Amino acid sequence: MPDSVPSSLTPQPRPWLVRIPEIFESIADDVLKHLGAASSTRLGHDYYLLKALDSKALRQSEAAKFTRWNLPMDHTWPCNPQKMDGFIEKAAQTLLKKFGDRRPQGLFIGQLNPISPDKYYKSLASNLRGRALQIFPPLAANAVEEQDPTKETLFCLVGKEGLFCGMQTPRLANGLYAGGSKYIDQDSPDTISRAGAKIAEALHYLLLHRPAMPEGSHWIELGACPGGMTAELLARKQRVTAIDRAPLDKRLDKRPGLRFVHADVATFEAKDGTIYDAILSDLNGPPHESIDHVIRLSRALKPGGLIVFTLKVPRIETVDEPCELFRRTAKTARKAGLQLFAQTHLTYNRHEFTLFFEKRGS
């Protein structure tokens, strides 16, 4: 028997692109270690090009919650597009050659540094996608939210480091956009708070796992002040029972579909016979208290009802401490009949994660 396995039979590390949000940069090395990265190279703003032996372990590791988005690297082209003549045409033809026969459902291209004030790469990504779509066979998904979360999409990211591409289902990638972020305009004079962008992105993310909430769905919102999330739900023609000890923004006065309860969440009781379609909790304070409030009020939630829960983490200095808090919260909810089916770190989250539960039962 040979002393070692021939190198040709040894599993080779596969290149993978993961996005670790800037807020977790101080623990990025720890995250990559937990993900089983054999090596890594920093790219763009939040991205790390790593080599991983086991893609399943990469996704299922507890540390995966610190990665907003991931993509296998089926094609990498290290280059400086700004210094290359005919980059768009060369790149588009390469994409067709490498991926055309694989029949992706859609083609979406983003930037390695999406927050850069330099608009060059934003324009380059748009122009490259436009040219590629001209030469690709017709694709089923022309818009981001037309994608089937379970079918493969060709995602690409471009920046001063080059072009990085791969095919994966949006659900496995953890986002419908290349890079995973849906950026929400917050410059409108009607914007009440940053929280409005958070729930807007959360509802977009939810499309990876279940259909959008129908118009007229009844939400109970815990800790609604000043009303950024309330306003976003009302704009989507949802009904909201908003609860807070502090008043809502005056711009929400007399808005159709809104019932405001000026009270402490801890003392609120649902009226007999009232059934809610969804619970939204962005409460400040200890996470165990917040999930207890959700569990108590979930008695008035319909079976299969949705819970969007913000898990506030007191501090993030290691991978292990937030993971332990996450496990305890999910276990407490599960014992009460609330099943965790998705979790992520949104663009508009800080030291917090957004968790999605469904109420079990027939």
C-alpha positions as CSV (number, residue, x, y, z in Angstrom):
1,M,0.0,0.0,0.0
2,P,1.5,3.4,-0.9
3,D,2.4,5.7,1.9
4,S,0.6,8.7,0.4
5,V,-2.3,9.4,-1.9
6,P,-1.3,10.5,-5.4
7,S,-1.7,14.3,-5.7
8,S,-4.0,13.7,-8.7
9,L,-6.5,11.9,-6.3
10,T,-6.3,14.5,-3.5
11,P,-9.2,17.0,-3.4
12,Q,-7.9,20.3,-4.6
13,P,-8.9,23.6,-2.9
14,R,-11.5,25.4,-5.0
15,P,-11.4,29.2,-5.4
16,W,-14.3,30.9,-3.8
17,L,-15.3,34.5,-3.3
18,V,-16.9,35.5,0.0
19,R,-18.1,38.9,1.2
20,I,-17.4,39.7,4.9
21,P,-19.0,43.1,5.7
22,E,-16.6,45.8,6.8
23,I,-18.2,45.9,10.3
24,F,-16.7,42.4,10.9
25,E,-13.3,43.2,9.5
26,S,-11.6,42.9,12.9
27,I,-12.6,39.2,13.1
28,A,-12.2,38.4,9.3
29,D,-9.2,36.2,9.9
30,D,-11.1,34.2,12.5
31,V,-14.1,33.9,10.2
32,L,-11.9,32.7,7.3
33,K,-10.3,30.1,9.6
34,H,-13.7,28.8,10.7
35,L,-14.7,28.6,7.0
36,G,-11.8,26.3,6.4
37,A,-10.0,28.6,4.0
38,A,-6.6,27.2,3.0
39,S,-5.5,30.7,1.9
40,S,-7.2,34.0,1.1
41,T,-6.6,37.3,-0.9
42,R,-8.4,40.5,-0.1
43,L,-10.2,42.0,-3.1
44,G,-12.2,45.2,-3.4
45,H,-14.1,46.6,-0.4
46,D,-15.5,43.5,1.5
47,Y,-14.4,40.6,-0.6
48,Y,-12.0,37.7,0.0
49,L,-10.9,35.3,-2.7
50,L,-10.1,32.1,-0.8
51,K,-9.4,28.4,-1.5
52,A,-11.7,26.0,0.3
53,L,-11.7,22.2,0.2
54,D,-15.4,21.7,1.1
55,S,-18.0,24.2,-0.2
56,K,-20.7,22.5,1.8
57,A,-18.8,23.1,5.0
58,L,-18.1,26.6,3.9
59,R,-21.8,27.3,3.8
60,Q,-22.8,25.3,6.8
61,S,-20.2,26.6,9.2
62,E,-21.5,28.8,12.0
63,A,-19.1,31.4,10.8
64,A,-21.1,31.6,7.5
65,K,-23.5,34.0,9.1
66,F,-20.6,36.6,9.0
67,T,-20.5,36.3,5.2
68,R,-23.1,38.3,3.4
69,W,-22.6,36.6,0.0
70,N,-20.5,33.8,-1.6
71,L,-19.8,32.5,-5.1
72,P,-17.7,29.7,-6.5
73,M,-15.1,31.1,-8.9
74,D,-15.6,29.4,-12.3
75,H,-13.6,32.1,-14.1
76,T,-11.2,34.7,-12.8
77,W,-9.4,37.3,-14.9
78,P,-6.9,39.3,-12.9
79,C,-6.3,42.5,-14.8
80,N,-6.7,46.3,-14.7
81,P,-9.8,47.0,-17.0
82,Q,-9.0,50.7,-17.1
83,K,-5.7,50.0,-18.8
84,M,-7.0,47.4,-21.3
85,D,-8.2,48.3,-24.8
86,G,-11.5,46.6,-25.7
87,F,-12.0,45.1,-22.2
88,I,-15.8,45.0,-22.5
89,E,-15.9,43.2,-25.8
90,K,-13.1,40.7,-24.7
91,A,-14.9,40.0,-21.4
92,A,-18.3,39.6,-23.0
93,Q,-17.0,37.1,-25.5
94,T,-15.2,35.2,-22.8
95,L,-18.4,35.0,-20.7
96,L,-20.3,33.7,-23.7
97,K,-17.6,31.1,-24.4
98,K,-17.4,29.8,-20.9
99,F,-21.0,30.1,-19.7
100,G,-23.3,30.2,-22.7
101,D,-23.8,26.5,-22.9
102,R,-24.6,26.3,-19.2
103,R,-27.7,28.3,-19.8
104,P,-27.8,30.6,-16.8
105,Q,-31.3,31.9,-15.9
106,G,-29.8,35.5,-15.7
107,L,-26.7,37.5,-15.8
108,F,-25.9,40.2,-13.2
109,I,-22.7,42.1,-12.7
110,G,-21.7,44.2,-9.7
111,Q,-18.7,46.1,-8.4
112,L,-15.9,44.8,-6.1
113,N,-16.0,48.2,-4.4
114,P,-19.7,49.3,-4.6
115,I,-19.3,52.3,-2.2
116,S,-16.5,53.9,-4.2
117,P,-17.3,57.5,-5.3
118,D,-15.6,56.7,-8.6
119,K,-18.4,55.8,-11.0
120,Y,-16.1,54.2,-13.5
121,Y,-16.7,50.6,-12.4
122,K,-20.4,51.1,-11.9
123,S,-20.6,52.2,-15.6
124,L,-18.3,49.4,-16.6
125,A,-20.4,46.7,-14.9
126,S,-23.5,48.1,-16.6
127,N,-21.9,48.3,-20.0
128,L,-20.4,44.8,-19.8
129,R,-23.8,43.3,-18.8
130,G,-25.4,45.2,-21.7
131,R,-23.0,43.9,-24.2
132,A,-23.0,40.3,-22.8
133,L,-26.8,40.2,-23.0
134,Q,-26.6,41.2,-26.7
135,I,-24.6,38.1,-27.6
136,F,-26.0,35.5,-25.1
137,P,-29.0,33.4,-25.9
138,P,-32.2,34.9,-24.4
139,L,-32.3,34.6,-20.6
140,A,-35.3,33.9,-18.4
141,A,-34.6,36.5,-15.8
142,N,-34.0,40.0,-17.0
143,A,-34.6,41.7,-13.7
144,V,-33.1,40.8,-10.3
145,E,-36.4,39.8,-8.7
146,E,-37.5,37.7,-11.7
147,Q,-34.9,35.1,-10.7
148,D,-35.9,31.6,-9.5
149,P,-34.0,31.3,-6.2
150,T,-33.3,27.6,-7.0
151,K,-31.9,28.0,-10.5
152,E,-28.4,29.0,-11.4
153,T,-27.5,32.6,-12.3
154,L,-24.2,33.9,-13.8
155,F,-22.9,36.4,-11.3
156,C,-19.9,38.6,-12.0
157,L,-17.9,41.2,-10.0
158,V,-15.6,43.7,-11.6
159,G,-13.0,46.1,-10.2
160,K,-9.5,47.3,-10.5
161,E,-8.4,43.8,-9.5
162,G,-10.1,42.3,-12.6
163,L,-13.2,40.2,-13.4
164,F,-14.5,37.4,-11.1
165,C,-17.4,35.1,-12.2
166,G,-19.3,32.1,-11.2
167,M,-22.6,30.3,-11.5
168,Q,-24.7,29.5,-8.5
169,T,-28.4,29.7,-7.3
170,P,-29.3,32.9,-5.6
171,R,-30.4,31.0,-2.5
172,L,-27.0,29.3,-2.1
173,A,-25.2,32.6,-2.9
174,N,-27.4,34.3,-0.2
175,G,-28.5,37.1,-2.4
176,L,-30.3,38.0,-5.7
177,Y,-27.8,40.7,-6.6
178,A,-24.1,40.2,-7.5
179,G,-22.6,40.9,-4.1
180,G,-25.8,40.3,-2.3
181,S,-26.7,43.9,-1.4
182,K,-29.9,45.8,-2.3
183,Y,-29.1,49.5,-1.8
184,I,-32.0,51.6,-0.7
185,D,-32.2,55.3,-1.4
186,Q,-32.4,57.1,1.9
187,D,-32.1,60.7,0.6
188,S,-35.9,61.2,0.2
189,P,-37.4,63.9,2.5
190,D,-40.0,61.3,3.5
191,T,-37.3,59.0,5.0
192,I,-38.0,58.7,8.7
193,S,-35.1,56.5,9.8
194,R,-32.4,54.0,8.6
195,A,-34.7,51.2,9.8
196,G,-36.9,51.7,6.8
197,A,-34.1,50.6,4.5
198,K,-33.4,47.6,6.8
199,I,-36.9,46.2,6.5
200,A,-37.0,47.0,2.8
201,E,-33.9,45.0,2.3
202,A,-35.1,42.2,4.6
203,L,-38.3,41.8,2.5
204,H,-36.2,41.7,-0.7
205,Y,-34.0,39.0,0.9
206,L,-37.1,37.1,1.9
207,L,-37.8,36.4,-1.8
208,L,-35.0,33.9,-1.7
209,H,-37.1,31.7,0.6
210,R,-40.8,32.5,0.2
211,P,-43.2,34.7,-1.9
212,A,-43.7,38.3,-1.0
213,M,-46.3,39.1,1.7
214,P,-49.6,39.9,0.0
215,E,-51.2,43.3,0.2
216,G,-53.3,43.8,3.3
217,S,-51.2,41.5,5.5
218,H,-51.4,42.4,9.1
219,W,-48.1,43.0,11.0
220,I,-47.5,43.6,14.6
221,E,-44.4,45.7,15.1
222,L,-42.6,45.7,18.4
223,G,-40.6,48.9,19.2
224,A,-41.8,50.9,16.2
225,C,-40.5,54.4,17.1
226,P,-39.7,56.6,15.2
227,G,-41.5,54.7,12.5
228,G,-39.1,54.0,9.7
229,M,-40.1,50.4,9.3
230,T,-43.7,51.2,9.8
231,A,-43.6,53.7,6.9
232,E,-42.0,51.1,4.7
233,L,-44.6,48.5,5.5
234,L,-47.5,51.0,4.9
235,A,-45.9,52.0,1.6
236,R,-46.2,48.3,0.6
237,K,-49.9,48.4,1.4
238,Q,-49.5,46.3,4.6
239,R,-51.5,46.9,7.8
240,V,-49.5,47.6,10.9
241,T,-50.2,47.5,14.6
242,A,-47.2,49.5,15.9
243,I,-46.3,49.4,19.6
244,D,-43.9,51.7,21.4
245,R,-43.6,53.7,24.6
246,A,-42.4,56.7,22.5
247,P,-44.5,58.4,19.9
248,L,-44.2,57.8,16.1
249,D,-43.1,60.5,13.7
250,K,-45.8,63.0,13.0
251,R,-45.6,62.2,9.3
252,L,-47.4,58.9,10.1
253,D,-50.4,60.5,11.7
254,K,-53.7,59.2,10.2
255,R,-51.9,57.0,7.7
256,P,-54.3,54.3,6.3
257,G,-53.6,50.8,7.6
258,L,-51.9,52.0,10.8
259,R,-52.9,51.4,14.4
260,F,-50.5,52.9,16.9
261,V,-50.5,51.5,20.5
262,H,-48.7,53.9,22.8
263,A,-47.5,51.4,25.4
264,D,-44.7,49.2,26.6
265,V,-44.4,46.0,24.5
266,A,-44.1,44.0,27.8
267,T,-47.7,45.0,28.8
268,F,-49.3,44.7,25.3
269,E,-51.8,41.9,24.8
270,A,-53.4,41.1,21.4
271,K,-57.2,41.6,21.4
272,D,-59.2,38.4,21.6
273,G,-59.7,37.0,18.1
274,T,-57.1,39.1,16.5
275,I,-54.8,37.1,14.2
276,Y,-51.6,38.5,12.7
277,D,-49.8,37.5,9.5
278,A,-46.4,38.6,10.6
279,I,-44.4,39.9,13.6
280,L,-41.6,42.5,13.2
281,S,-39.2,43.0,16.1
282,D,-36.3,45.5,16.0
283,L,-36.3,45.9,19.8
284,N,-33.3,47.3,21.6
285,G,-32.3,45.6,24.8
286,P,-31.2,42.0,25.8
287,P,-31.9,39.5,23.0
288,H,-33.5,37.0,25.4
289,E,-36.1,39.6,26.5
290,S,-36.8,40.5,22.8
291,I,-37.4,36.9,21.8
292,D,-39.5,36.3,24.8
293,H,-41.8,39.2,23.7
294,V,-42.0,37.7,20.3
295,I,-42.9,34.2,21.6
296,R,-45.6,35.6,23.9
297,L,-47.2,37.5,21.1
298,S,-46.8,34.7,18.5
299,R,-49.9,33.1,20.1
300,A,-51.8,35.6,18.0
301,L,-49.8,34.7,14.8
302,K,-51.4,32.5,12.2
303,P,-49.9,29.1,11.5
304,G,-47.1,29.6,8.9
305,G,-46.9,33.2,9.9
306,L,-43.7,35.1,9.4
307,I,-41.4,36.6,12.1
308,V,-38.6,39.1,11.1
309,F,-36.4,39.4,14.2
310,T,-33.3,41.6,14.7
311,L,-30.8,39.8,16.9
312,K,-28.8,42.7,18.6
313,V,-25.3,41.5,19.5
314,P,-23.8,43.5,22.4
315,R,-20.3,43.3,21.0
316,I,-18.6,41.3,18.2
317,E,-15.0,40.6,19.2
318,T,-14.9,36.9,18.3
319,V,-16.8,34.5,16.1
320,D,-17.8,32.2,19.0
321,E,-19.7,34.6,21.3
322,P,-22.2,35.8,18.7
323,C,-22.7,32.2,17.5
324,E,-23.5,31.1,21.0
325,L,-26.1,33.9,21.4
326,F,-27.5,32.9,18.0
327,R,-27.8,29.3,19.1
328,R,-29.6,30.1,22.3
329,T,-32.0,32.4,20.6
330,A,-32.9,29.9,17.9
331,K,-33.3,27.1,20.4
332,T,-35.6,29.2,22.6
333,A,-37.7,30.1,19.6
334,R,-37.8,26.5,18.3
335,K,-39.1,25.2,21.7
336,A,-41.9,27.7,21.4
337,G,-42.9,26.4,17.9
338,L,-41.0,29.0,15.9
339,Q,-38.8,27.5,13.2
340,L,-35.7,29.5,11.9
341,F,-35.5,29.2,8.2
342,A,-33.1,31.9,7.2
343,Q,-30.7,34.4,8.6
344,T,-28.3,37.1,7.2
345,H,-26.4,40.3,7.9
346,L,-28.1,43.0,5.9
347,T,-26.4,46.0,4.3
348,Y,-28.2,48.2,6.8
349,N,-27.5,46.0,9.9
350,R,-24.7,47.0,12.3
351,H,-23.8,44.7,15.2
352,E,-26.9,42.7,14.6
353,F,-28.3,39.9,12.4
354,T,-31.7,39.5,10.8
355,L,-33.4,36.2,11.5
356,F,-36.5,34.8,9.8
357,F,-38.9,32.4,11.6
358,E,-42.1,30.7,10.7
359,K,-44.8,29.6,13.2
360,R,-45.2,25.8,13.0
361,G,-48.6,24.3,13.0
362,S,-51.6,23.5,10.7
